[in-house]
Amino acid sequence: MHIYKSMAAKQTYNVERFFQALGDNTRLRLLNLMGDQEICVCYFVEILGGPQSKISRHLAYLRSAGIVSARRESKWMHYRIVMPQHVGAAQILKQTLGWLKEEKPMQADRARLTKACCSPSKYVLLEGAPLPTRLEAPSCEVC
């Protein structure tokens, strides 16, 4: 059994932080790539092409907004979406994720992820990295 850490679980829900988290293209791209999977940070770095520190900063922001959780496995950090406790925020996040699936640039990111997962040996940063895993059911305690 793995323990997922959500930084926002310790405090009351911050709606402003939630909307700020959704107000950045890099964070939207990260959410789009996670979808219904748990993904190692190295895939984000490879697909988005940014420095690992920038990606980690955005992931930390998403964690603090209560919409992403993290799990460490050996040297690998895995991230996945968790639905917010706030009913309205959970509905907005679901709608946003659905919308992202329809956007061409987001579809291109997901295609690059699929390609990287099928042949990780072509990507130096992904050597030895665990493949993304599909989550059984959405982590939503509200719905």
N, C-alpha and C positions, 0 to 999 in steps of 0.2 A: 504494500500500500504506500502510495506517495503522498506527501503532504505538500499542498500548494499554498504559497504565501500570497496574500493579497494585502497590500499596504493600507488600503482604505477600510479594511474590515475592522480596524481598531477605533474608527471615529465615525461620526455621523456623516451621512451622505452629502457630498458637496456637488450640487447641481452645476454651479459655475465651472468647477474644475472639469466636470464631465463634458460640457460643451466646448471648453477650451481644448480638451484632448481630441475632440472630433474636428477641431478647426485647423488642423495642420495636415498637409498632403502626405508627408512622410508617415505620420501616424495612421492615416487612413490606408496607406499602402501596406503597412504592417498588419493592420486588422484584416485587410483583404487577404493577405497571404495566410494568415492564421485560419480564417474561416472556421471550419469545424475540425481543425487539426491541431495537434501540439507540435511545435516546430522549434528546432535548435536555432540559437541565435546566428550560428555560422551561415545558415541558409539565407537569413535576412541580409547579412553583409554581402553575400555573393549576388543575390538577386537585385538588391537596391543599389549596390555599387558604392556605398558610402563607407566611411571609416567606422570600425566597430564601436568606438567611443560615442559617435553620434547616434548610431542605432540603439545602443544601450541606454543613452539618455532619453530617447523617445520611448523606449520600452518602460523605463522607470516612470515616465510621466503617465503612461497608460495604466501602469500598476497603481500609481497614486490616485488615479481617477476611479479605480475600482473596476476596470473592465478587462484587465489582463492579470493573469497569475503566472508565477514562475516556479520552476522546479529544477534543482541541480541534480545531475546524475554524473558522478565522477567529475570530469573537467567541463562537461557540457551543460549549458543552461537552456532549458526548454520553456517555451511560452505558449499560452493558450488563452482564448477569450473566456471570460466568466461574465455572466449576465449580472448587471447591477441589482442590488436589493430594491432599489427604487423602481416601482412599476412603470412610471412614465419613461424613465431612462432606459429600462430594458426594452420597452416598445420602440423607442427611437433608435437604439442600437440595432435591433433586429431589422428595422426598416432601412437603416443606413447600410448594413451588411448586404441586404438584398439589392439595394441600389448600386453598390460598388460592383457587384457581380455583372451588372449590365454595362458598365463603363469599359470602353475599349482599352485604355491604358492599364486598367486593373486586370482585365483579361490577359493582357500581354504579360504582366507580372506573374500571374498564376501559370501561364504556359511556360515561362522560364523556370518556375519552381518545379513543375512537372518534369521538364527536361533535365534539370539538375538532379532530381530524385532518381531518374531512370539511368543516369550515367554520372554518378558523383566523382568518378575517377578523373573526369575531364576538368574538374574544378579543384585546384590545389587546396583552397580553404576548407573543402568538404571532406578531405581525406580522413577516413575513420569516423566521420560524423554519423550519428544515428539518423535514420530516415524519419521524416515526419510521420506521426501516427494519427490515424483518424480517431476522433473521440466517439465513444459509444452514443452518448446523448448530450444535448446541450446542458451546460452547467447553469441552470436557471431555477432558483428556488422560488421565484415570484410566480412563474406561469404554471 
